[in-house]
Amino acid sequence: MAKVIPGETVFVGVNLANEPKEVSVDASGLLAAGAALQPVLGESAAAFAAETGQLRWRLPAMSTVMVSASSTKGPN
């Protein structure tokens, strides 16, 4: 899930499985190239690939995590 406000997008990931999960999310309409991801809640590895528009995220087992991106695209 993502919450978008002017200048910031926050992504929330929930993993209810007993093992870590790798997820890929199409974030091309939400993030600009060079968007910096910062952890907000929990510990997880997240990276945005501007060339593919994919947010790749490793969610720990039984977790809720949040990351914030401070460089976002404006409305289309």
DRENZATI-363993 format. One record per residue (C-alpha): residue in one letter; x, y, z. Coordinates in steps of 0.02 Angstrom, whole numbers, plus 50000, padded with zeros to 5 digits. Each point is the difference from the previous one (the first is absolute). Layout:
BEGIN
AXYZ
...
END
This chain:
BEGIN
M500005000050000
A500595017849970
K499485016850072
V500425014849889
I500075018150055
P500885014549912
G501874996950011
E499924983050087
T499404982349970
V499944987150140
F499934981449957
V499314987450126
G500434981549982
V499224986150103
N500664982150001
L498944987750100
A501024984949944
N501234990750111
E501425003449878
P500695015949919
K499245005049833
E500745009449853
V498715011049915
S500045011049846
V498785014549981
D499725011149847
A500365017150074
S500385008949836
G498495011650018
L500465004450179
L501885002450008
A501205010549898
A501734994249947
G501205002350145
A498674998350134
A500844997050168
L499174986650107
Q500115002050188
P499394987550131
V498545006250106
L499454984350092
G500884983150015
E501544993949912
S499964994849818
A501005002149841
A499115010349866
A500675007049837
F499205009249854
A500614996549823
A499495015249896
E500414991349835
T498674986650033
G498875009750119
Q500084985750125
L500135001550188
R500864984150061
W499734996450183
R500524986150118
L498724998450139
P500514990750159
A498904985850062
M498465005150101
S500315018749979
T499285016849955
V501275012249928
M499945017549926
V501175009849889
S499875018249946
A500545007549834
S500295018750005
S500185002949813
T498344996349914
K499205002949832
G498665013149988
P498224996549940
N499884995049816
END
